[in-house]
């Protein structure tokens, strides 16, 4: 592709506008249109840019202007809609999770490979400047042998801010937000080989912002321990219950000689600090973005990778490995026994330069 990659948004819910607003910044992509089962929502999203509003997913997939479909549908629709897009010859970036079971995730990666297409997936928060700064400290070797990672995902009650919280509780916090620090850790340390997890439903009965009751379908709190092929061990806590907390999104990497931490793994400009044993924490300098989160990063990297003929960074293979990790944690929860993880992937390259934005 010599021209900007044509982008279509599939699903126009809560995160579609942040995706759109950020994608409009970059010169390597061009947002052409969107489809949502709720046509009014798609029209509202596309109106400011006079984008195409498709009557159906089939209409979107028949548009030759579309190179990449950004799949922002609900969790339960990811597998089938991504399968349809790949089958129609479109590259895909999917929101997380790639699928709700490992079998489905590996089916999608195999289909993309067979069709000669690119499959990308969230999470990609590891691509942010703060997490890249943390990773640079890890790669420098100054922490010595790294043996332990601590990660926190204390996401409050989703119904306090989201208009449609029930689907989040049907998949649970591990699948919805635990995926962020797991992807950050696997990016730095490679595949996970064993998982042990416990979980429970702390608050079974919930109410939406407009007063409608709903039930929690999966654990709204859990703790997982993951052993990496490269020797590290991670403890991850996830919750859809915890209120205000100093440990909302903390991520710490501990080595024999010191520790590096990011205060908020989702915040692109979060504080990153390093502490050698016996010393005190000092800030790690890096260039800030001026935004809490850059939603377009993985899509832009995908478009540039296709154009440059290089691997893209947020791959379907890593996302499928992530789904197997999550499935292993679910299997472990009732008994707490350790479950093996067998898949693998090629870890991505660090971000060496900022993506080109429009003048």
N, C-alpha and C positions, 0 to 999 in steps of 0.2 A: 504494500500500500504506500503510494507516494502522497496521496491526499490524506487529510485527517480521517481517522477511522469513524465510520458511521455507527452511532450508538442508539439503541432503543432500550427504554426502561420497561421491564415487565413487572407490574405491580406499582401502585402509586400511593402506598400507605405512609406511615409515620416517617420513614427514613428516605423516602423518594426525593423530597425537596432538598435535604442536605446533600444527597448525591448529585442532584441536578446542579445546584448552586456551585458546588466545587468543580464538577466536570466542565462547566462553562468557562472556567479560568484557563484551561490548557489548550495549547495550539495543536496538539496531536490527535484530538478527538472532536467530534461534532455530534451533539445530541439532535437526533432527527425526530423521534416520536416516542410514544408510550402507549401501553395497553393496561387497562385494569377492568375487572369485572364491573366495577362501579364507574360508568362512563363519565359522570359528572366530576369525579375525583381526578380522572385522567385529563379532562378538559381544563380543569382549574390549574393543574400542574403545567400543562403545555401552553396555556394561553399567553403568558408573558414572552415566550420565545416563538410563538406561532408555529409550534411543533405539530406533527401529525398525531392525531388521536385515532388509533386503530379500533375497528369494530370487533376484532377477534384476534386471538393469538395467531391463528392461521394467516390472517391478513398481514400481521407484522412480519411473519416468517417468509412471506412471499415478496417482501420489499427488498429489491436488490441493493438499495442504498445502505442496508444494515449489515455491518460487519460483525459487531459484537452485541449480544443481548446481555444486559445487566439484570439478573434475576432477583427481584426484590419481593417476590411473592411470600406468603406465609410459610413457616417451617415445613408443614406437612405437604406442601405443593412443590417443594424444591426438586425432588427426584423426577417427577413426571414432566414438569415443565422444562427442566434442563434437558431431559432425554428428548423431548420434542424439538427443542432448539438445535441440539447437536444433530439430530436426524435430518433436520432441514438444511444442514450445512453452515450453521452459524457458530462462530466462536462464542463462548459463554463465560461470564464472571457471575458466580452465584453467591448470594448472601449465605451466611452459615446457618445451620450445618449443610454440607453438600447433600446429604441424605440422612434419613433417620435410622439407618442401619448400615453396617459395613458392606453387606452384599450389594445394596443399592449404590453405595458410593463407588465401589470397585467396578460395578457395571458401567457407571458413567465415565470413569477414567479409561476403561477399555474401549468404550464407544468412541470417545474423543480420539484416542490413538488410532483406531481403525479408520476413522474418517479423515485423519490428518488435520484435526482441529485443535485449537487451544482451549483448555478448560482451566479457569482460575476460580478462586474462592476466597471469601473472607474466612477468618479474620486476617486483617493486614495491618493491625495497629503496630506490629513490630517494625513497620516501615517508617514510622514517625521519627522525627529528629531526636526526641528524648530517648526512645528505645534504641535507636542507632547509636547514640552516645553511650548508653549502657553497654551495648554489645561491643563497642570499640574497646572499652575497659576490659571486658572478658577476653577479647582476642589478644590484647596486649601482653597477657601473661603475668601482669603485676600482682594478681591475686593469688598466684601459685596454683597448686592443684585445686580445682573446684569440685566440691563434694556435695553441696547442698543448695537447694533453692526453696525459698518460702514465697507463696503467692496467696493473695487475698482477693476475693470477689464478694463484697458485702453490698448488695445492690438494692437494699431497701425493699419496700413492697411495691411491685410494679403498678398496681392499681392506683397508687397515689399520684402517678403522673401520666400513665399511658391510657388512651381511650378504649383499648381493646386488650386487656391483660390476660384473658383466659388462655389463649394459645401459648403464652410464655410458661404458664403453670402446667400445661399439658406436656411440655418438653423438659421443664425444670431448669434451675440455674446452672447446673453443670453443662448442659447442652447449649444453653443460650448465651451465657457470659463466661463460664469457666473456660470456654474454648479460647478466649483471648490470651490469658497467661500460658495455657498449654501450648498454643502456637508460637508464642514468644520463646518459650523454653525449648521447643523442638527445633525452632529456627537456629538457636545458638548451639544446642547440644545433640541434635539429631534424633533418631527414632527412640521411642519408649519400648521397653521389652516386657515389663510387668506392671500391673495395676492392682491396688488394694483399696477398697472404698467402703465407707459407711454413710448412711443417710437416714433422714426421717422427715415426716411432715410436721412442722412445728405449729402451723396455723392452718387447719384444713378448710375453714369456712371464710370466704373472702367476699368483698362487695366492690363493684366497680364505682367509678366516680359519680355515675348517675344513679347509684343505689341498687343496681341489679346484683343479686347474689350469684356466686359461682363457686365451684369446688376445685381444690388443688388436686391435680392428677398424679404428680410425682413429688419426690422429696423436695421440699423447699429449703433444705439445708443438708450439706454433706461435706465430708472430709475425705480426700483421696491422697494416696501415696503412690508415686510413679518412679520406677527405676529405669534409667536411661542406658542404652547400649554402651555409651561412652563412660559410664560409671557414676554419674550423678544421681541423686535422689531428690525428688520434689514433693513437698507437702502443699496441697492446694485446698483452701476452704472456699466454698461457694454458698451464697444465701440469698433468698428472696424474702428475708424477714428482717435482718439487721437494720436498725435505724442509723442515725448519724454515728460515724465511726472514724477514728484516726487510721483505721486499717481498711478503708473502703476498697482501695485498688493498689495496695502495696505489692512490690515485687523486689525481692532481695536475692542476690547471688553471693554465696559464701565460699571462700577459698581458704587454704591453709594460711595465707599471708594477709588476707583482708576481705572486705565486703564492698559490693557496689549495689545501690538501690535506686529505684525510680519510685517517686512518691505516688504517682498515678499512671499506670501503664496505658490508660486510654487517652490521656492528655498529651498532645503532641509537643507541648512546651513545658512539660512537668519538670520539677526539680529532680536532677540526678546527682547523686553524691557518692563519694568513695571514702572508705576508712580503712587504713592499714592497721593491723593489730597493735594495740597499745597507743594508737593515735586518736584523732577525732575526725568526724566527717567533714569533708570539703567538697564544694560544688564542682561538678564536671562541666566545663564550658561547651556550648554548642550553639549553632545559629537557630534562632527561634522562627516559627512560622507566623505568629500572630493569630493563630486559630487553635481552638481546643482539639479539633480533629479534622483531618483532611480526607473526606469520604471518597475522593476520586483516585487516590494514589494507585491502588492495585489495577484499576481499569486502565489508567494512563500507562502504567508500566506494561500491561498486557498489549496495548496498542503499539507502543514503541518497540516492544520485543518482536512483534510480528513484522513490523516495518524493517527492523535491523537484523532479523534472522537470528536472534539469540533466545535463550530460555527466558520465559517470564518468571517472576519471583514467587507470587502467591499461587502455587500450583494445585491442581486437582489431586495430585498424588499425595501431597502433604495433607490436604483436607481430608482425603479418604483415610489416611493413617490416623488422623485426629478422630474420625468417626469410629474407627476400630478401638481407639483408646476409650472413648466415651461408652461404647457398647460393653467393653471389658469392665468399666467401672460400674455400670448398671448390673452386670452379671454378678459382680463381687458384693454389692450392697446387702443382699439378704443374709449372707453368711459371713462376710468379711474375708473370704478366702482370696488368695492371690490368683489373678488371671493373666495368662500370657498374651502378648501382642506380637503378631508375626510379620505384619507388613513393614515396608520400608519406603524411603523416598530420598531424593537428592536434596539436601538443604540448599536454600537460596543464597545468592550472593548479596553482600551488603550494598546499601545505596551509596554510590560514590559521588553523585552529582544531583542537584535538584532538578525536577522535571520542568520543562520549559513552559512558562505561562504566557498568555497573550499580552501584547504590549498595551 
